[in-house]
């Protein structure tokens, strides 16, 4: 089963990834991503860990 990644979740992860690459990830950004991942996983009925891994792969390795 493919995990759907809504645009707002992708945007949050992209912002966090940009901050990580710049060496300036904030606790607020990290918390916002985790809260959104948890909420979406619960709403979609998918494993939070699998959702987070799919999200990171989509943002950090889009060519795969």
N, CA, C and O atoms as CSV, one atom per row, in Angstrom:
chain,resi,resn,atom,element,x,y,z
A,1,UNK,N,N,0.842,-1.190,0.000
A,1,UNK,CA,C,0.000,0.000,0.000
A,1,UNK,C,C,0.884,1.248,0.000
A,1,UNK,O,O,1.759,1.397,0.853
A,2,UNK,N,N,0.653,2.121,-0.940
A,2,UNK,CA,C,1.389,3.380,-1.015
A,2,UNK,C,C,0.830,4.353,0.017
A,2,UNK,O,O,-0.382,4.441,0.211
A,3,UNK,N,N,1.710,5.066,0.663
A,3,UNK,CA,C,1.302,6.047,1.661
A,3,UNK,C,C,1.152,7.395,0.964
A,3,UNK,O,O,2.076,7.871,0.303
A,4,UNK,N,N,-0.016,8.001,1.118
A,4,UNK,CA,C,-0.245,9.320,0.534
A,4,UNK,C,C,0.390,10.384,1.412
A,4,UNK,O,O,0.270,10.362,2.637
A,5,UNK,N,N,1.065,11.308,0.759
A,5,UNK,CA,C,1.737,12.394,1.465
A,5,UNK,C,C,1.112,13.710,1.026
A,5,UNK,O,O,1.346,14.165,-0.093
A,6,UNK,N,N,0.319,14.326,1.900
A,6,UNK,CA,C,-0.324,15.588,1.531
A,6,UNK,C,C,0.705,16.716,1.377
A,6,UNK,O,O,1.785,16.685,1.967
A,7,UNK,N,N,0.336,17.701,0.573
A,7,UNK,CA,C,1.227,18.822,0.281
A,7,UNK,C,C,1.703,19.552,1.530
A,7,UNK,O,O,2.863,19.960,1.601
A,8,UNK,N,N,0.821,19.724,2.521
A,8,UNK,CA,C,1.229,20.455,3.723
A,8,UNK,C,C,2.299,19.695,4.506
A,8,UNK,O,O,3.198,20.304,5.086
A,9,UNK,N,N,2.203,18.379,4.520
A,9,UNK,CA,C,3.195,17.560,5.207
A,9,UNK,C,C,4.529,17.608,4.461
A,9,UNK,O,O,5.589,17.715,5.077
A,10,UNK,N,N,4.468,17.529,3.146
A,10,UNK,CA,C,5.686,17.646,2.338
A,10,UNK,C,C,6.351,19.007,2.535
A,10,UNK,O,O,7.577,19.090,2.616
A,11,UNK,N,N,5.560,20.067,2.612
A,11,UNK,CA,C,6.111,21.407,2.805
A,11,UNK,C,C,6.815,21.529,4.157
A,11,UNK,O,O,7.882,22.136,4.251
A,12,UNK,N,N,6.222,20.959,5.193
A,12,UNK,CA,C,6.850,20.985,6.519
A,12,UNK,C,C,8.187,20.249,6.504
A,12,UNK,O,O,9.182,20.741,7.036
A,13,UNK,N,N,8.200,19.071,5.893
A,13,UNK,CA,C,9.439,18.285,5.847
A,13,UNK,C,C,10.494,18.990,4.997
A,13,UNK,O,O,11.677,18.959,5.336
A,14,UNK,N,N,10.084,19.624,3.901
A,14,UNK,CA,C,11.052,20.368,3.079
A,14,UNK,C,C,11.677,21.512,3.884
A,14,UNK,O,O,12.881,21.754,3.798
A,15,UNK,N,N,10.857,22.204,4.657
A,15,UNK,CA,C,11.372,23.299,5.489
A,15,UNK,C,C,12.369,22.760,6.517
A,15,UNK,O,O,13.427,23.351,6.736
A,16,UNK,N,N,12.022,21.642,7.138
A,16,UNK,CA,C,12.927,21.043,8.123
A,16,UNK,C,C,14.223,20.592,7.454
A,16,UNK,O,O,15.303,20.807,8.004
A,17,UNK,N,N,14.134,19.978,6.288
A,17,UNK,CA,C,15.318,19.510,5.576
A,17,UNK,C,C,16.218,20.679,5.193
A,17,UNK,O,O,17.440,20.577,5.294
A,18,UNK,N,N,15.630,21.781,4.757
A,18,UNK,CA,C,16.424,22.972,4.435
A,18,UNK,C,C,17.144,23.487,5.674
A,18,UNK,O,O,18.308,23.880,5.602
A,19,UNK,N,N,16.449,23.486,6.815
A,19,UNK,CA,C,17.075,23.937,8.059
A,19,UNK,C,C,18.197,22.992,8.478
A,19,UNK,O,O,19.245,23.442,8.942
A,20,UNK,N,N,17.985,21.688,8.319
A,20,UNK,CA,C,19.021,20.708,8.663
A,20,UNK,C,C,20.259,20.952,7.814
A,20,UNK,O,O,21.374,20.986,8.335
A,21,UNK,N,N,20.072,21.119,6.518
A,21,UNK,CA,C,21.203,21.322,5.618
A,21,UNK,C,C,21.952,22.621,5.917
A,21,UNK,O,O,23.161,22.711,5.707
A,22,UNK,N,N,21.230,23.615,6.403
A,22,UNK,CA,C,21.853,24.902,6.744
A,22,UNK,C,C,22.422,24.901,8.164
A,22,UNK,O,O,23.038,25.879,8.588
A,23,UNK,N,N,22.216,23.805,8.894
A,23,UNK,CA,C,22.717,23.709,10.259
A,23,UNK,C,C,21.948,24.564,11.244
A,23,UNK,O,O,22.500,25.019,12.246
A,24,UNK,N,N,20.649,24.788,10.955
A,24,UNK,CA,C,19.868,25.648,11.837
A,24,UNK,C,C,18.471,25.106,12.125
A,24,UNK,O,O,17.522,25.879,12.260
A,25,UNK,N,N,18.339,23.782,12.220
A,25,UNK,CA,C,17.044,23.194,12.557
A,25,UNK,C,C,16.630,23.644,13.952
A,25,UNK,O,O,17.399,23.533,14.907
A,26,UNK,N,N,15.411,24.153,14.059
A,26,UNK,CA,C,14.913,24.594,15.355
A,26,UNK,C,C,14.022,23.524,15.970
A,26,UNK,O,O,13.468,22.678,15.268
A,27,UNK,N,N,13.895,23.573,17.273
A,27,UNK,CA,C,13.014,22.638,17.977
A,27,UNK,C,C,11.571,22.841,17.526
A,27,UNK,O,O,10.811,21.876,17.436
A,28,UNK,N,N,11.190,24.072,17.243
A,28,UNK,CA,C,9.821,24.348,16.791
A,28,UNK,C,C,9.524,23.685,15.450
A,28,UNK,O,O,8.448,23.119,15.259
A,29,UNK,N,N,10.468,23.753,14.529
A,29,UNK,CA,C,10.278,23.126,13.226
A,29,UNK,C,C,10.206,21.616,13.380
A,29,UNK,O,O,9.320,20.975,12.814
A,30,UNK,N,N,11.121,21.049,14.132
A,30,UNK,CA,C,11.138,19.599,14.337
A,30,UNK,C,C,9.843,19.131,14.995
A,30,UNK,O,O,9.282,18.108,14.602
A,31,UNK,N,N,9.368,19.869,15.988
A,31,UNK,CA,C,8.125,19.503,16.678
A,31,UNK,C,C,6.924,19.605,15.744
A,31,UNK,O,O,6.020,18.771,15.794
A,32,UNK,N,N,6.918,20.624,14.899
A,32,UNK,CA,C,5.806,20.792,13.963
A,32,UNK,C,C,5.728,19.617,13.001
A,32,UNK,O,O,4.637,19.131,12.703
A,33,UNK,N,N,6.873,19.157,12.513
A,33,UNK,CA,C,6.894,18.009,11.610
A,33,UNK,C,C,6.396,16.766,12.343
A,33,UNK,O,O,5.555,16.034,11.821
A,34,UNK,N,N,6.903,16.527,13.530
A,34,UNK,CA,C,6.504,15.329,14.274
A,34,UNK,C,C,5.017,15.341,14.618
A,34,UNK,O,O,4.354,14.308,14.531
A,35,UNK,N,N,4.495,16.486,15.004
A,35,UNK,CA,C,3.065,16.585,15.308
A,35,UNK,C,C,2.225,16.318,14.068
A,35,UNK,O,O,1.210,15.624,14.138
A,36,UNK,N,N,2.645,16.866,12.935
A,36,UNK,CA,C,1.905,16.665,11.691
A,36,UNK,C,C,1.977,15.213,11.231
A,36,UNK,O,O,0.980,14.662,10.763
A,37,UNK,N,N,3.140,14.594,11.360
A,37,UNK,CA,C,3.301,13.186,10.980
A,37,UNK,C,C,2.407,12.314,11.856
A,37,UNK,O,O,1.703,11.440,11.350
A,38,UNK,N,N,2.431,12.544,13.150
A,38,UNK,CA,C,1.618,11.752,14.073
A,38,UNK,C,C,0.133,11.915,13.773
A,38,UNK,O,O,-0.605,10.931,13.724
A,39,UNK,N,N,-0.303,13.145,13.575
A,39,UNK,CA,C,-1.719,13.406,13.291
A,39,UNK,C,C,-2.141,12.762,11.982
A,39,UNK,O,O,-3.210,12.156,11.911
A,40,UNK,N,N,-1.324,12.882,10.949
A,40,UNK,CA,C,-1.687,12.307,9.652
A,40,UNK,C,C,-1.701,10.776,9.726
A,40,UNK,O,O,-2.581,10.134,9.152
A,41,UNK,N,N,-0.737,10.201,10.424
A,41,UNK,CA,C,-0.695,8.741,10.560
A,41,UNK,C,C,-1.951,8.229,11.248
A,41,UNK,O,O,-2.539,7.238,10.816
A,42,UNK,N,N,-2.360,8.894,12.305
A,42,UNK,CA,C,-3.571,8.493,13.020
A,42,UNK,C,C,-4.801,8.633,12.131
A,42,UNK,O,O,-5.652,7.745,12.095
A,43,UNK,N,N,-4.890,9.757,11.413
A,43,UNK,CA,C,-6.045,10.020,10.554
A,43,UNK,C,C,-6.105,9.035,9.393
A,43,UNK,O,O,-7.188,8.583,9.020
A,44,UNK,N,N,-4.955,8.700,8.820
A,44,UNK,CA,C,-4.902,7.823,7.651
A,44,UNK,C,C,-4.872,6.341,8.028
A,44,UNK,O,O,-5.049,5.473,7.174
A,45,UNK,N,N,-4.646,6.062,9.308
A,45,UNK,CA,C,-4.591,4.671,9.745
A,45,UNK,C,C,-3.343,3.948,9.270
A,45,UNK,O,O,-3.383,2.760,8.949
A,46,UNK,N,N,-2.222,4.684,9.226
A,46,UNK,CA,C,-0.961,4.079,8.820
A,46,UNK,C,C,0.043,4.178,9.961
A,46,UNK,O,O,-0.112,4.976,10.886
A,47,UNK,N,N,1.068,3.352,9.870
A,47,UNK,CA,C,2.119,3.356,10.880
A,47,UNK,C,C,2.894,4.674,10.806
A,47,UNK,O,O,3.332,5.078,9.728
A,48,UNK,N,N,3.061,5.337,11.937
A,48,UNK,CA,C,3.751,6.626,11.972
A,48,UNK,C,C,5.182,6.504,11.481
A,48,UNK,O,O,5.659,7.374,10.752
A,49,UNK,N,N,5.863,5.459,11.860
A,49,UNK,CA,C,7.250,5.264,11.438
A,49,UNK,C,C,7.336,5.110,9.920
A,49,UNK,O,O,8.196,5.722,9.286
A,50,UNK,N,N,6.456,4.301,9.333
A,50,UNK,CA,C,6.459,4.108,7.885
A,50,UNK,C,C,6.129,5.407,7.156
A,50,UNK,O,O,6.715,5.708,6.116
A,51,UNK,N,N,5.198,6.168,7.700
A,51,UNK,CA,C,4.852,7.458,7.111
A,51,UNK,C,C,6.050,8.398,7.145
A,51,UNK,O,O,6.355,9.052,6.148
A,52,UNK,N,N,6.725,8.467,8.276
A,52,UNK,CA,C,7.877,9.353,8.401
A,52,UNK,C,C,8.986,8.956,7.432
A,52,UNK,O,O,9.615,9.822,6.823
A,53,UNK,N,N,9.230,7.662,7.286
A,53,UNK,CA,C,10.267,7.208,6.360
A,53,UNK,C,C,9.891,7.525,4.911
A,53,UNK,O,O,10.748,7.928,4.124
A,54,UNK,N,N,8.629,7.348,4.558
A,54,UNK,CA,C,8.177,7.685,3.199
A,54,UNK,C,C,8.315,9.183,2.950
A,54,UNK,O,O,8.700,9.604,1.859
A,55,UNK,N,N,8.002,9.978,3.955
A,55,UNK,CA,C,8.104,11.427,3.841
A,55,UNK,C,C,9.553,11.865,3.654
A,55,UNK,O,O,9.856,12.669,2.772
A,56,UNK,N,N,10.438,11.337,4.479
A,56,UNK,CA,C,11.850,11.687,4.358
A,56,UNK,C,C,12.408,11.265,2.998
A,56,UNK,O,O,13.172,12.009,2.382
A,57,UNK,N,N,12.033,10.084,2.533
A,57,UNK,CA,C,12.510,9.609,1.235
A,57,UNK,C,C,12.003,10.518,0.121
A,57,UNK,O,O,12.759,10.859,-0.789
A,58,UNK,N,N,10.740,10.912,0.182
A,58,UNK,CA,C,10.160,11.760,-0.860
A,58,UNK,C,C,10.852,13.122,-0.925
A,58,UNK,O,O,11.031,13.681,-2.008
A,59,UNK,N,N,11.235,13.646,0.225
A,59,UNK,CA,C,11.855,14.977,0.273
A,59,UNK,C,C,13.369,14.913,0.029
A,59,UNK,O,O,13.920,15.730,-0.708
A,60,UNK,N,N,14.024,13.947,0.646
A,60,UNK,CA,C,15.494,13.897,0.585
A,60,UNK,C,C,16.030,13.131,-0.612
A,60,UNK,O,O,17.160,13.366,-1.039
A,61,UNK,N,N,15.243,12.224,-1.156
A,61,UNK,CA,C,15.693,11.396,-2.287
A,61,UNK,C,C,14.581,11.279,-3.325
A,61,UNK,O,O,14.133,10.171,-3.619
A,62,UNK,N,N,14.131,12.391,-3.879
A,62,UNK,CA,C,12.980,12.365,-4.795
A,62,UNK,C,C,13.221,11.576,-6.073
A,62,UNK,O,O,12.261,11.167,-6.727
A,63,UNK,N,N,14.466,11.355,-6.442
A,63,UNK,CA,C,14.747,10.638,-7.682
A,63,UNK,C,C,14.550,9.132,-7.562
A,63,UNK,O,O,14.470,8.445,-8.580
A,64,UNK,N,N,14.469,8.601,-6.341
A,64,UNK,CA,C,14.298,7.149,-6.142
A,64,UNK,C,C,12.935,6.669,-6.561
A,64,UNK,O,O,12.641,5.478,-6.455
